[in-house]
Each structure stands twice: as structure tokens, then as C-alpha cells.
Amino acid sequence: MTATLYLMPNALDLGSEAVPLEDVLPAGAMRRAAALAHWVAEDARSARAFLKRVHACVPLERPLQEIDIAELPRPPKGHAAAPPPAAWQALLAPALAGHDLGLLSEAGLPALADPGAALVAAAHAAGVRVWPLAGPSAIALALAASGLDGQSFAFVGYLPQPGDQRAARLRALEALSARQHQTQVFIETPYRNAALLQTALATLAPGTRLAVACGLTLPQGFVRSTTVADWRRTPLTLPDRLPAVFALQA
């Protein structure tokens, strides 16, 4: 049997003041992280920083210098071509050789709005056992805190950047929500949060409910969920450095 690819959760404080890791990660996940000698991550430097934080809670079983950290392949600048299958096989080599392997995202759970999904697919194709570990997911936390329909929902990722295209996409999501009685969840780069909120308030119907979950798990984080009409009456300026998750229900 091959070893296991563990999907390791990370904190949600990327780019912000670090929160105590033990406040957001289960002890079992940190114990597993402390035991792993092989990792795949978006960025090796931030993965080492994560392991240093783990070590402060659960001592690593080997020196950090002896831990192998490979980076997910990045397509050439200006190209969207997927890396060849051989690239994924090389990343899975430790697991295929019988060593447990960890997959780490920059924030939250790997493979959700994250390039690690391709490695997970390759692991399944290669017969490598895949096992997710519990931890924070901004998407799930935002939906749970929104009060919107959690029985039927869709995560649609990033919306178009140009204002007219963004507005058209919001109208389409609102119509889909009304037709299917479904919550629509989406995200944006932090410095464009305010622009997305402004477009949403100018585009959506007054009775549509809009939720914004900003800086989840951080001391300065907040969740606001109310109608578009109420948002317009009492506007809110979103910080440009904290990640936010948006959700709407028509």
C-alpha cells in the first residue's frame, strides 16, 4: 500500500497579525503536521513559517532543515496551461515510495479555491490514499455565519474585475439564486473588496440578502448579513487588507 496524502489546514491570518495556532487548528492536525517529513505547498518559505508555528505547539519530530518541502508548479507567466502529468507524479513520489505526504495551502483548507486540487486529483489517479484533516475554511465559516441557506449553495470563486462584467455576473447569480433557492458564495482579492461591495449594492435588488464575512478567526473580523436595502441605509467600508467572503440569497 502507498502512504497517505494529508490535506493539512492552515490558519486564515495570511497577511495579518498571527493568531495563536492552537486557537484555530485541532490538536490532532498539529500532531500530524509535526510528524510529516514530506510536504507540498504553494510557497516553501511560508510552509516553513507554518511548521515553526506548529513546533511552538507540538514539537516537530525532526529538525526543520531535514523536512522536504516541494512547491506546486506554477504555469509560465501569461499562460494558463496545466503542468504535465509528470509534474504531479514527481510531487507524489514520497507517497508512492511509502512516506506520508502533507499538502498545505497558504490559508484555510487545501484544494478549496486553491491550486492543490490538481495534486489531490493526481493522488486519486495514482492510487494514493487522500485524507482531509479538520481545520478552518473561510468559505464554510462564512456560509455558516451568514444565516443564508446552507442546504443548497454554490461557491463560484472570483467574479470578473471590469465593473460592467461584474455587475452582469451579480445579476446572473441573483437570478440563479431566486430560481434555484440557492445561496451563491464568492470571493475577491482584499484590495478589491470595497469595489465589489459597491457594485453589489448598486446592482442587486433591495430585498436580496447579502452577507460579508471579513477577517474570519481574526480579532478584528466581523460578519454582517442583511438585505441590500439595509446595506444601502447603513453602508460599511471594508478593510483593504483583510480577506472577505461574500454570499447572496435572492
CYANA upper distance limits for C-alpha pairs under 8 A (distance plus 0.5 A):
  1 MET  CA     98 GLY  CA      7.96
  2 THR  CA     95 ALA  CA      6.51
  2 THR  CA     96 LEU  CA      5.87
  2 THR  CA     97 ALA  CA      7.34
  2 THR  CA     98 GLY  CA      5.50
  2 THR  CA     99 HIS  CA      8.16
  2 THR  CA    127 GLY  CA      8.09
  2 THR  CA    128 VAL  CA      6.36
  2 THR  CA    129 ARG  CA      7.68
  3 ALA  CA     95 ALA  CA      5.45
  3 ALA  CA     96 LEU  CA      7.24
  3 ALA  CA     97 ALA  CA      8.14
  3 ALA  CA     98 GLY  CA      5.24
  3 ALA  CA     99 HIS  CA      5.87
  3 ALA  CA    100 ASP  CA      5.45
  3 ALA  CA    101 LEU  CA      8.03
  3 ALA  CA    128 VAL  CA      7.07
  3 ALA  CA    129 ARG  CA      7.07
  4 THR  CA     95 ALA  CA      6.89
  4 THR  CA     99 HIS  CA      8.02
  4 THR  CA    100 ASP  CA      5.44
  4 THR  CA    101 LEU  CA      6.71
  4 THR  CA    128 VAL  CA      6.67
  4 THR  CA    129 ARG  CA      5.22
  4 THR  CA    130 VAL  CA      6.21
  4 THR  CA    131 TRP  CA      7.31
  5 LEU  CA     95 ALA  CA      7.43
  5 LEU  CA    100 ASP  CA      6.62
  5 LEU  CA    101 LEU  CA      5.31
  5 LEU  CA    102 GLY  CA      6.18
  5 LEU  CA    103 LEU  CA      7.44
  5 LEU  CA    120 VAL  CA      8.45
  5 LEU  CA    123 ALA  CA      7.97
  5 LEU  CA    128 VAL  CA      7.34
  5 LEU  CA    129 ARG  CA      6.57
  5 LEU  CA    130 VAL  CA      5.32
  5 LEU  CA    131 TRP  CA      6.70
  6 TYR  CA    100 ASP  CA      7.97
  6 TYR  CA    101 LEU  CA      6.60
  6 TYR  CA    102 GLY  CA      5.24
  6 TYR  CA    103 LEU  CA      6.60
  6 TYR  CA    130 VAL  CA      6.61
  6 TYR  CA    131 TRP  CA      5.48
  6 TYR  CA    132 PRO  CA      6.28
  6 TYR  CA    133 LEU  CA      7.37
  7 LEU  CA    102 GLY  CA      6.57
  7 LEU  CA    103 LEU  CA      5.54
  7 LEU  CA    104 LEU  CA      7.12
  7 LEU  CA    109 LEU  CA      7.68
  7 LEU  CA    110 PRO  CA      6.47
  7 LEU  CA    130 VAL  CA      7.97
  7 LEU  CA    131 TRP  CA      6.65
  7 LEU  CA    132 PRO  CA      5.04
  7 LEU  CA    133 LEU  CA      6.33
  8 MET  CA     29 ALA  CA      7.53
  8 MET  CA     33 ALA  CA      7.85
  8 MET  CA    102 GLY  CA      6.74
  8 MET  CA    103 LEU  CA      6.26
  8 MET  CA    104 LEU  CA      5.82
  8 MET  CA    105 SER  CA      8.21
  8 MET  CA    109 LEU  CA      7.20
  8 MET  CA    110 PRO  CA      7.25
  8 MET  CA    132 PRO  CA      7.32
  8 MET  CA    133 LEU  CA      6.24
  8 MET  CA    134 ALA  CA      8.43
  8 MET  CA    135 GLY  CA      8.39
  9 PRO  CA     25 LEU  CA      7.86
  9 PRO  CA     29 ALA  CA      8.12
  9 PRO  CA    104 LEU  CA      7.20
  9 PRO  CA    105 SER  CA      7.77
  9 PRO  CA    107 ALA  CA      7.96
  9 PRO  CA    108 GLY  CA      5.89
  9 PRO  CA    109 LEU  CA      5.09
  9 PRO  CA    110 PRO  CA      7.12
  9 PRO  CA    133 LEU  CA      7.09
  9 PRO  CA    134 ALA  CA      7.25
  9 PRO  CA    135 GLY  CA      5.51
  9 PRO  CA    136 PRO  CA      7.06
 10 ASN  CA     25 LEU  CA      7.97
 10 ASN  CA     50 PHE  CA      8.25
 10 ASN  CA    104 LEU  CA      7.44
 10 ASN  CA    105 SER  CA      7.07
 10 ASN  CA    106 GLU  CA      7.33
 10 ASN  CA    107 ALA  CA      5.53
 10 ASN  CA    108 GLY  CA      5.27
 10 ASN  CA    109 LEU  CA      6.92
 10 ASN  CA    135 GLY  CA      7.63
 10 ASN  CA    136 PRO  CA      7.65
 11 ALA  CA     19 VAL  CA      8.47
 11 ALA  CA     21 LEU  CA      7.41
 11 ALA  CA     24 VAL  CA      6.97
 11 ALA  CA     25 LEU  CA      7.71
 11 ALA  CA    107 ALA  CA      6.03
 11 ALA  CA    108 GLY  CA      6.23
 11 ALA  CA    136 PRO  CA      7.24
 12 LEU  CA    107 ALA  CA      5.46
 12 LEU  CA    108 GLY  CA      6.10
 12 LEU  CA    136 PRO  CA      7.73
 12 LEU  CA    137 SER  CA      8.43
 12 LEU  CA    138 ALA  CA      7.85
 12 LEU  CA    215 GLY  CA      8.33
 12 LEU  CA    216 LEU  CA      7.55
 12 LEU  CA    217 THR  CA      7.29
 12 LEU  CA    218 LEU  CA      8.31
 13 ASP  CA     17 GLU  CA      7.11
 13 ASP  CA     18 ALA  CA      6.23
 13 ASP  CA     19 VAL  CA      7.29
 13 ASP  CA    107 ALA  CA      7.72
 13 ASP  CA    215 GLY  CA      8.26
 13 ASP  CA    217 THR  CA      8.21
 13 ASP  CA    218 LEU  CA      7.29
 14 LEU  CA     18 ALA  CA      8.22
 14 LEU  CA    106 GLU  CA      7.53
 14 LEU  CA    107 ALA  CA      6.82
 15 GLY  CA    241 ARG  CA      7.97
 15 GLY  CA    242 LEU  CA      8.29
 16 SER  CA    241 ARG  CA      8.36
 16 SER  CA    242 LEU  CA      7.91
 19 VAL  CA     23 ASP  CA      7.90
 19 VAL  CA    218 LEU  CA      7.29
 20 PRO  CA     24 VAL  CA      7.84
 21 LEU  CA     25 LEU  CA      6.45
 21 LEU  CA     53 ARG  CA      7.38
 21 LEU  CA     54 VAL  CA      7.77
 21 LEU  CA     57 CYS  CA      8.23
 22 GLU  CA     26 PRO  CA      7.39
 22 GLU  CA     27 ALA  CA      7.63
 22 GLU  CA     57 CYS  CA      7.56
 24 VAL  CA    135 GLY  CA      7.48
 24 VAL  CA    136 PRO  CA      7.17
 24 VAL  CA    217 THR  CA      7.81
 25 LEU  CA     29 ALA  CA      7.16
 25 LEU  CA     30 MET  CA      7.43
 25 LEU  CA    134 ALA  CA      8.24
 25 LEU  CA    135 GLY  CA      5.98
 25 LEU  CA    136 PRO  CA      7.71
 26 PRO  CA     30 MET  CA      7.11
 26 PRO  CA    134 ALA  CA      7.50
 26 PRO  CA    135 GLY  CA      7.16
 27 ALA  CA     31 ARG  CA      6.68
 28 GLY  CA     32 ARG  CA      6.75
 29 ALA  CA     33 ALA  CA      6.67
 29 ALA  CA    133 LEU  CA      6.64
 29 ALA  CA    134 ALA  CA      7.50
 29 ALA  CA    135 GLY  CA      8.29
 30 MET  CA     34 ALA  CA      6.60
 30 MET  CA     54 VAL  CA      6.62
 30 MET  CA     57 CYS  CA      8.20
 30 MET  CA     58 VAL  CA      7.06
 31 ARG  CA     35 ALA  CA      6.92
 31 ARG  CA     58 VAL  CA      6.77
 32 ARG  CA     36 LEU  CA      7.03
 33 ALA  CA     51 LEU  CA      8.03
 33 ALA  CA     54 VAL  CA      7.84
 33 ALA  CA     60 LEU  CA      8.42
 33 ALA  CA    102 GLY  CA      7.99
 34 ALA  CA     51 LEU  CA      7.96
 34 ALA  CA     54 VAL  CA      7.28
 34 ALA  CA     55 HIS  CA      7.41
 34 ALA  CA     58 VAL  CA      6.96
 34 ALA  CA     59 PRO  CA      6.90
 34 ALA  CA     60 LEU  CA      4.82
 34 ALA  CA     61 GLU  CA      6.44
 35 ALA  CA     60 LEU  CA      6.87
 35 ALA  CA     61 GLU  CA      5.97
 35 ALA  CA     62 ARG  CA      8.42
 36 LEU  CA     61 GLU  CA      8.43
 36 LEU  CA     67 ILE  CA      8.34
 36 LEU  CA    100 ASP  CA      7.08
 36 LEU  CA    101 LEU  CA      7.12
 36 LEU  CA    102 GLY  CA      7.32
 37 ALA  CA     62 ARG  CA      8.16
 37 ALA  CA     66 GLU  CA      7.99
 37 ALA  CA     67 ILE  CA      5.32
 37 ALA  CA     68 ASP  CA      6.60
 37 ALA  CA    100 ASP  CA      8.15
 37 ALA  CA    101 LEU  CA      7.86
 38 HIS  CA     67 ILE  CA      6.55
 38 HIS  CA     68 ASP  CA      5.31
 38 HIS  CA     69 ILE  CA      6.54
 38 HIS  CA     94 PRO  CA      7.46
 38 HIS  CA     99 HIS  CA      8.02
 38 HIS  CA    100 ASP  CA      7.44
 38 HIS  CA    101 LEU  CA      5.56
 38 HIS  CA    102 GLY  CA      6.86
 39 TRP  CA     67 ILE  CA      8.28
 39 TRP  CA     68 ASP  CA      6.62
 39 TRP  CA     69 ILE  CA      5.16
 39 TRP  CA     70 ALA  CA      6.63
 39 TRP  CA    101 LEU  CA      5.97
 39 TRP  CA    102 GLY  CA      5.09
 39 TRP  CA    103 LEU  CA      6.38
 39 TRP  CA    104 LEU  CA      7.88
 40 VAL  CA     69 ILE  CA      6.17
 40 VAL  CA     70 ALA  CA      5.27
 40 VAL  CA     71 GLU  CA      5.98
 40 VAL  CA     72 LEU  CA      6.95
 40 VAL  CA     91 LEU  CA      7.52
 40 VAL  CA    101 LEU  CA      7.98
 40 VAL  CA    102 GLY  CA      6.66
 40 VAL  CA    103 LEU  CA      5.42
 40 VAL  CA    104 LEU  CA      6.87
 41 ALA  CA     47 ALA  CA      6.95
 41 ALA  CA     69 ILE  CA      7.47
 41 ALA  CA     70 ALA  CA      6.85
 41 ALA  CA     71 GLU  CA      5.47
 41 ALA  CA     72 LEU  CA      6.43
 41 ALA  CA    103 LEU  CA      6.40
 41 ALA  CA    104 LEU  CA      5.41
 41 ALA  CA    105 SER  CA      6.58
 41 ALA  CA    106 GLU  CA      8.25
 42 GLU  CA     47 ALA  CA      8.49
 42 GLU  CA     71 GLU  CA      5.85
 42 GLU  CA     72 LEU  CA      5.82
 42 GLU  CA    104 LEU  CA      7.77
 42 GLU  CA    105 SER  CA      6.72
 42 GLU  CA    106 GLU  CA      7.14
 42 GLU  CA    116 GLY  CA      8.48
 43 ASP  CA     47 ALA  CA      6.74
 43 ASP  CA     71 GLU  CA      6.35
 43 ASP  CA     72 LEU  CA      8.27
 43 ASP  CA    106 GLU  CA      8.10
 44 ALA  CA     48 ARG  CA      6.73
 44 ALA  CA     69 ILE  CA      6.43
 44 ALA  CA     70 ALA  CA      7.23
 44 ALA  CA     71 GLU  CA      6.62
 45 ARG  CA     49 ALA  CA      6.93
 46 SER  CA     50 PHE  CA      6.69
 46 SER  CA    106 GLU  CA      7.81
 47 ALA  CA     51 LEU  CA      6.80
 47 ALA  CA     69 ILE  CA      8.19
 47 ALA  CA    104 LEU  CA      7.73
 47 ALA  CA    106 GLU  CA      8.30
 48 ARG  CA     52 LYS  CA      6.73
 48 ARG  CA     64 LEU  CA      7.94
 49 ALA  CA     53 ARG  CA      6.94
 50 PHE  CA     54 VAL  CA      6.82
 51 LEU  CA     55 HIS  CA      6.54
 51 LEU  CA     60 LEU  CA      8.38
 51 LEU  CA     64 LEU  CA      8.19
 52 LYS  CA     56 ALA  CA      7.02
 52 LYS  CA     64 LEU  CA      8.47
 53 ARG  CA     57 CYS  CA      7.47
 54 VAL  CA     58 VAL  CA      6.28
 54 VAL  CA     59 PRO  CA      7.74
 54 VAL  CA     60 LEU  CA      8.05
 55 HIS  CA     59 PRO  CA      4.90
 55 HIS  CA     60 LEU  CA      5.85
 60 LEU  CA     64 LEU  CA      8.09
 62 ARG  CA     66 GLU  CA      7.13
 62 ARG  CA     67 ILE  CA      7.80
 63 PRO  CA     67 ILE  CA      7.52
 70 ALA  CA     91 LEU  CA      7.44
 72 LEU  CA     91 LEU  CA      8.42
 72 LEU  CA    115 PRO  CA      8.27
 72 LEU  CA    116 GLY  CA      7.83
 73 PRO  CA     83 PRO  CA      7.25
 73 PRO  CA     87 ALA  CA      7.83
 74 ARG  CA     83 PRO  CA      8.17
 75 PRO  CA     79 HIS  CA      6.60
 75 PRO  CA     80 ALA  CA      6.62
 75 PRO  CA     81 ALA  CA      6.75
 75 PRO  CA     82 ALA  CA      7.20
 75 PRO  CA     83 PRO  CA      7.16
 76 PRO  CA     80 ALA  CA      8.12
 83 PRO  CA     87 ALA  CA      6.85
 83 PRO  CA     88 TRP  CA      8.39
 84 PRO  CA     88 TRP  CA      7.94
 85 PRO  CA     89 GLN  CA      6.93
 85 PRO  CA    122 ALA  CA      8.45
 86 ALA  CA     90 ALA  CA      6.67
 87 ALA  CA     91 LEU  CA      7.03
 88 TRP  CA     92 LEU  CA      6.75
 88 TRP  CA    119 LEU  CA      6.64
 88 TRP  CA    122 ALA  CA      6.88
 89 GLN  CA     93 ALA  CA      6.63
 89 GLN  CA    122 ALA  CA      7.95
 92 LEU  CA     96 LEU  CA      6.71
 92 LEU  CA    101 LEU  CA      8.35
 92 LEU  CA    123 ALA  CA      7.51
 93 ALA  CA     97 ALA  CA      6.59
 94 PRO  CA     98 GLY  CA      6.92
 94 PRO  CA     99 HIS  CA      5.68
 94 PRO  CA    100 ASP  CA      7.60
 94 PRO  CA    101 LEU  CA      7.25
 95 ALA  CA     99 HIS  CA      5.24
 95 ALA  CA    100 ASP  CA      6.01
 95 ALA  CA    101 LEU  CA      6.38
 95 ALA  CA    128 VAL  CA      7.46
 96 LEU  CA    128 VAL  CA      7.60
103 LEU  CA    110 PRO  CA      7.21
103 LEU  CA    116 GLY  CA      7.80
104 LEU  CA    109 LEU  CA      8.22
104 LEU  CA    110 PRO  CA      6.37
105 SER  CA    109 LEU  CA      6.98
105 SER  CA    110 PRO  CA      5.37
105 SER  CA    111 ALA  CA      8.20
105 SER  CA    114 ASP  CA      7.60
105 SER  CA    116 GLY  CA      7.80
108 GLY  CA    135 GLY  CA      7.66
108 GLY  CA    136 PRO  CA      5.87
108 GLY  CA    137 SER  CA      5.33
108 GLY  CA    138 ALA  CA      7.04
109 LEU  CA    135 GLY  CA      7.30
109 LEU  CA    136 PRO  CA      7.09
109 LEU  CA    137 SER  CA      6.04
110 PRO  CA    114 ASP  CA      6.69
110 PRO  CA    116 GLY  CA      6.42
110 PRO  CA    117 ALA  CA      7.73
111 ALA  CA    115 PRO  CA      6.66
111 ALA  CA    116 GLY  CA      5.12
111 ALA  CA    117 ALA  CA      4.55
111 ALA  CA    118 ALA  CA      8.25
111 ALA  CA    120 VAL  CA      7.95
112 LEU  CA    117 ALA  CA      7.65
113 ALA  CA    157 GLY  CA      7.23
115 PRO  CA    119 LEU  CA      8.43
116 GLY  CA    120 VAL  CA      7.03
117 ALA  CA    121 ALA  CA      6.77
118 ALA  CA    122 ALA  CA      6.72
119 LEU  CA    123 ALA  CA      6.61
120 VAL  CA    124 HIS  CA      6.90
120 VAL  CA    130 VAL  CA      7.68
121 ALA  CA    125 ALA  CA      6.81
122 ALA  CA    126 ALA  CA      6.63
123 ALA  CA    127 GLY  CA      6.67
123 ALA  CA    128 VAL  CA      5.41
123 ALA  CA    129 ARG  CA      7.66
123 ALA  CA    130 VAL  CA      7.58
124 HIS  CA    128 VAL  CA      6.18
124 HIS  CA    129 ARG  CA      7.47
124 HIS  CA    130 VAL  CA      7.68
136 PRO  CA    141 LEU  CA      7.87
137 SER  CA    141 LEU  CA      6.54
138 ALA  CA    142 ALA  CA      6.34
138 ALA  CA    216 LEU  CA      7.17
138 ALA  CA    245 VAL  CA      7.60
139 ILE  CA    143 LEU  CA      6.78
139 ILE  CA    155 PHE  CA      8.44
139 ILE  CA    185 VAL  CA      8.19
139 ILE  CA    245 VAL  CA      7.13
140 ALA  CA    144 ALA  CA      6.64
141 LEU  CA    145 ALA  CA      6.65
141 LEU  CA    216 LEU  CA      8.16
142 ALA  CA    146 SER  CA      6.49
142 ALA  CA    212 VAL  CA      8.17
142 ALA  CA    213 ALA  CA      5.95
142 ALA  CA    216 LEU  CA      8.22
142 ALA  CA    223 VAL  CA      8.19
142 ALA  CA    245 VAL  CA      6.82
142 ALA  CA    246 PHE  CA      8.31
143 LEU  CA    147 GLY  CA      7.76
143 LEU  CA    148 LEU  CA      7.44
143 LEU  CA    150 GLY  CA      7.20
143 LEU  CA    185 VAL  CA      8.17
143 LEU  CA    247 ALA  CA      7.76
144 ALA  CA    148 LEU  CA      8.34
144 ALA  CA    150 GLY  CA      7.43
145 ALA  CA    213 ALA  CA      8.31
145 ALA  CA    223 VAL  CA      7.50
146 SER  CA    211 ALA  CA      6.17
146 SER  CA    212 VAL  CA      8.19
146 SER  CA    213 ALA  CA      8.17
146 SER  CA    223 VAL  CA      7.72
146 SER  CA    224 ARG  CA      7.90
146 SER  CA    225 SER  CA      6.19
146 SER  CA    247 ALA  CA      8.06
147 GLY  CA    225 SER  CA      7.77
148 LEU  CA    183 THR  CA      6.99
148 LEU  CA    209 ARG  CA      8.41
148 LEU  CA    247 ALA  CA      8.45
148 LEU  CA    248 LEU  CA      8.17
148 LEU  CA    249 GLN  CA      7.12
149 ASP  CA    153 PHE  CA      7.32
149 ASP  CA    182 GLN  CA      7.13
149 ASP  CA    183 THR  CA      6.20
149 ASP  CA    249 GLN  CA      8.10
150 GLY  CA    183 THR  CA      7.80
152 SER  CA    181 HIS  CA      7.78
152 SER  CA    182 GLN  CA      5.51
152 SER  CA    183 THR  CA      6.90
153 PHE  CA    182 GLN  CA      5.46
153 PHE  CA    183 THR  CA      4.89
153 PHE  CA    184 GLN  CA      6.30
153 PHE  CA    185 VAL  CA      7.82
154 ALA  CA    182 GLN  CA      7.72
154 ALA  CA    183 THR  CA      6.83
154 ALA  CA    184 GLN  CA      5.63
154 ALA  CA    185 VAL  CA      6.50
155 PHE  CA    184 GLN  CA      6.63
155 PHE  CA    185 VAL  CA      5.12
155 PHE  CA    186 PHE  CA      6.39
156 VAL  CA    184 GLN  CA      7.54
156 VAL  CA    185 VAL  CA      6.59
156 VAL  CA    186 PHE  CA      5.87
157 GLY  CA    185 VAL  CA      7.92
157 GLY  CA    186 PHE  CA      5.36
157 GLY  CA    187 ILE  CA      6.18
157 GLY  CA    188 GLU  CA      8.47
158 TYR  CA    186 PHE  CA      6.44
158 TYR  CA    187 ILE  CA      5.78
158 TYR  CA    188 GLU  CA      6.17
159 LEU  CA    166 ARG  CA      6.50
159 LEU  CA    169 ARG  CA      7.45
159 LEU  CA    186 PHE  CA      7.72
159 LEU  CA    187 ILE  CA      7.97
159 LEU  CA    188 GLU  CA      7.79
160 PRO  CA    165 GLN  CA      6.36
160 PRO  CA    166 ARG  CA      5.44
160 PRO  CA    169 ARG  CA      7.95
161 GLN  CA    165 GLN  CA      7.60
161 GLN  CA    166 ARG  CA      6.53
162 PRO  CA    166 ARG  CA      6.47
163 GLY  CA    167 ALA  CA      6.58
163 GLY  CA    199 THR  CA      7.68
164 ASP  CA    168 ALA  CA      6.71
165 GLN  CA    169 ARG  CA      6.66
166 ARG  CA    170 LEU  CA      6.71
166 ARG  CA    196 LEU  CA      8.44
166 ARG  CA    199 THR  CA      7.99
167 ALA  CA    171 ARG  CA      6.75
167 ALA  CA    199 THR  CA      6.80
167 ALA  CA    200 ALA  CA      7.61
167 ALA  CA    203 THR  CA      6.62
168 ALA  CA    172 ALA  CA      6.75
169 ARG  CA    173 LEU  CA      6.67
170 LEU  CA    174 GLU  CA      6.58
170 LEU  CA    200 ALA  CA      7.38
170 LEU  CA    203 THR  CA      7.73
170 LEU  CA    204 LEU  CA      7.71
171 ARG  CA    175 ALA  CA      6.69
171 ARG  CA    203 THR  CA      7.42
171 ARG  CA    204 LEU  CA      7.13
172 ALA  CA    176 LEU  CA      6.64
173 LEU  CA    177 SER  CA      6.51
173 LEU  CA    184 GLN  CA      7.14
174 GLU  CA    178 ALA  CA      6.77
174 GLU  CA    184 GLN  CA      8.41
174 GLU  CA    204 LEU  CA      7.71
174 GLU  CA    208 THR  CA      8.36
174 GLU  CA    248 LEU  CA      7.75
174 GLU  CA    249 GLN  CA      7.45
174 GLU  CA    250 ALA  CA      6.22
175 ALA  CA    179 ARG  CA      6.59
175 ALA  CA    250 ALA  CA      7.92
176 LEU  CA    180 GLN  CA      6.44
176 LEU  CA    181 HIS  CA      8.32
176 LEU  CA    182 GLN  CA      7.91
177 SER  CA    181 HIS  CA      5.68
177 SER  CA    182 GLN  CA      5.11
177 SER  CA    183 THR  CA      6.44
177 SER  CA    184 GLN  CA      7.07
177 SER  CA    248 LEU  CA      8.31
177 SER  CA    249 GLN  CA      6.31
177 SER  CA    250 ALA  CA      6.05
178 ALA  CA    182 GLN  CA      7.55
178 ALA  CA    249 GLN  CA      7.78
178 ALA  CA    250 ALA  CA      5.48
181 HIS  CA    249 GLN  CA      8.09
181 HIS  CA    250 ALA  CA      8.06
182 GLN  CA    249 GLN  CA      7.11
183 THR  CA    247 ALA  CA      7.12
183 THR  CA    248 LEU  CA      6.27
183 THR  CA    249 GLN  CA      5.39
183 THR  CA    250 ALA  CA      8.46
184 GLN  CA    247 ALA  CA      5.94
184 GLN  CA    248 LEU  CA      5.88
184 GLN  CA    249 GLN  CA      7.07
185 VAL  CA    245 VAL  CA      7.70
185 VAL  CA    246 PHE  CA      6.20
185 VAL  CA    247 ALA  CA      4.77
185 VAL  CA    248 LEU  CA      7.18
186 PHE  CA    245 VAL  CA      6.61
186 PHE  CA    246 PHE  CA      5.76
186 PHE  CA    247 ALA  CA      6.76
187 ILE  CA    244 ALA  CA      6.97
187 ILE  CA    245 VAL  CA      5.43
187 ILE  CA    246 PHE  CA      6.40
188 GLU  CA    192 ARG  CA      6.89
188 GLU  CA    193 ASN  CA      6.50
188 GLU  CA    196 LEU  CA      8.04
188 GLU  CA    243 PRO  CA      8.12
188 GLU  CA    244 ALA  CA      7.50
188 GLU  CA    245 VAL  CA      7.93
189 THR  CA    193 ASN  CA      7.05
189 THR  CA    243 PRO  CA      7.39
190 PRO  CA    239 PRO  CA      8.08
190 PRO  CA    240 ASP  CA      5.61
190 PRO  CA    241 ARG  CA      5.84
190 PRO  CA    242 LEU  CA      6.14
190 PRO  CA    243 PRO  CA      5.48
190 PRO  CA    244 ALA  CA      7.24
191 TYR  CA    239 PRO  CA      8.29
191 TYR  CA    240 ASP  CA      4.77
191 TYR  CA    241 ARG  CA      6.65
192 ARG  CA    196 LEU  CA      6.79
192 ARG  CA    240 ASP  CA      7.52
193 ASN  CA    197 LEU  CA      6.72
193 ASN  CA    238 LEU  CA      7.03
193 ASN  CA    239 PRO  CA      8.15
193 ASN  CA    240 ASP  CA      7.06
193 ASN  CA    244 ALA  CA      7.59
194 ALA  CA    198 GLN  CA      6.61
194 ALA  CA    237 THR  CA      7.21
194 ALA  CA    238 LEU  CA      6.04
194 ALA  CA    239 PRO  CA      8.11
194 ALA  CA    240 ASP  CA      7.76
195 ALA  CA    199 THR  CA      6.72
196 LEU  CA    200 ALA  CA      6.62
197 LEU  CA    201 LEU  CA      6.67
198 GLN  CA    202 ALA  CA      6.76
199 THR  CA    203 THR  CA      6.48
200 ALA  CA    204 LEU  CA      6.20
201 LEU  CA    228 VAL  CA      6.59
201 LEU  CA    231 TRP  CA      7.81
201 LEU  CA    232 ARG  CA      7.21
204 LEU  CA    208 THR  CA      7.15
204 LEU  CA    228 VAL  CA      7.44
205 ALA  CA    228 VAL  CA      7.30
205 ALA  CA    229 ALA  CA      8.44
206 PRO  CA    227 THR  CA      7.01
206 PRO  CA    228 VAL  CA      5.31
206 PRO  CA    229 ALA  CA      4.96
207 GLY  CA    227 THR  CA      6.09
207 GLY  CA    228 VAL  CA      6.66
207 GLY  CA    229 ALA  CA      6.98
207 GLY  CA    250 ALA  CA      7.67
208 THR  CA    227 THR  CA      6.03
208 THR  CA    228 VAL  CA      6.27
208 THR  CA    248 LEU  CA      7.41
208 THR  CA    249 GLN  CA      6.36
208 THR  CA    250 ALA  CA      4.92
209 ARG  CA    225 SER  CA      7.44
209 ARG  CA    226 THR  CA      5.86
209 ARG  CA    227 THR  CA      4.66
209 ARG  CA    228 VAL  CA      6.44
209 ARG  CA    248 LEU  CA      6.04
209 ARG  CA    249 GLN  CA      5.72
209 ARG  CA    250 ALA  CA      6.76
210 LEU  CA    225 SER  CA      6.21
210 LEU  CA    226 THR  CA      6.23
210 LEU  CA    227 THR  CA      6.33
210 LEU  CA    228 VAL  CA      6.61
210 LEU  CA    246 PHE  CA      7.79
210 LEU  CA    247 ALA  CA      6.29
210 LEU  CA    248 LEU  CA      5.01
210 LEU  CA    249 GLN  CA      7.19
211 ALA  CA    223 VAL  CA      7.66
211 ALA  CA    224 ARG  CA      6.07
211 ALA  CA    225 SER  CA      4.47
211 ALA  CA    226 THR  CA      6.95
211 ALA  CA    246 PHE  CA      6.18
211 ALA  CA    247 ALA  CA      5.57
211 ALA  CA    248 LEU  CA      6.76
212 VAL  CA    223 VAL  CA      6.22
212 VAL  CA    224 ARG  CA      5.96
212 VAL  CA    225 SER  CA      6.93
212 VAL  CA    244 ALA  CA      7.10
212 VAL  CA    245 VAL  CA      6.27
212 VAL  CA    246 PHE  CA      5.17
212 VAL  CA    247 ALA  CA      7.08
213 ALA  CA    221 GLY  CA      8.16
213 ALA  CA    222 PHE  CA      6.48
213 ALA  CA    223 VAL  CA      4.77
213 ALA  CA    224 ARG  CA      7.04
213 ALA  CA    244 ALA  CA      5.95
213 ALA  CA    245 VAL  CA      5.69
213 ALA  CA    246 PHE  CA      7.03
214 CYS  CA    221 GLY  CA      5.93
214 CYS  CA    222 PHE  CA      5.97
214 CYS  CA    223 VAL  CA      6.75
214 CYS  CA    238 LEU  CA      8.49
214 CYS  CA    242 LEU  CA      6.93
214 CYS  CA    243 PRO  CA      6.41
214 CYS  CA    244 ALA  CA      4.67
214 CYS  CA    245 VAL  CA      6.99
215 GLY  CA    220 GLN  CA      7.22
215 GLY  CA    221 GLY  CA      4.64
215 GLY  CA    222 PHE  CA      7.10
215 GLY  CA    242 LEU  CA      5.79
215 GLY  CA    243 PRO  CA      6.17
215 GLY  CA    244 ALA  CA      6.78
216 LEU  CA    221 GLY  CA      5.69
216 LEU  CA    222 PHE  CA      7.30
216 LEU  CA    244 ALA  CA      8.38
217 THR  CA    221 GLY  CA      7.10
226 THR  CA    230 ASP  CA      6.86
226 THR  CA    231 TRP  CA      7.34
227 THR  CA    231 TRP  CA      6.82
228 VAL  CA    232 ARG  CA      6.71
229 ALA  CA    233 ARG  CA      6.89
230 ASP  CA    234 THR  CA      6.68
231 TRP  CA    235 PRO  CA      5.77
231 TRP  CA    236 LEU  CA      8.01
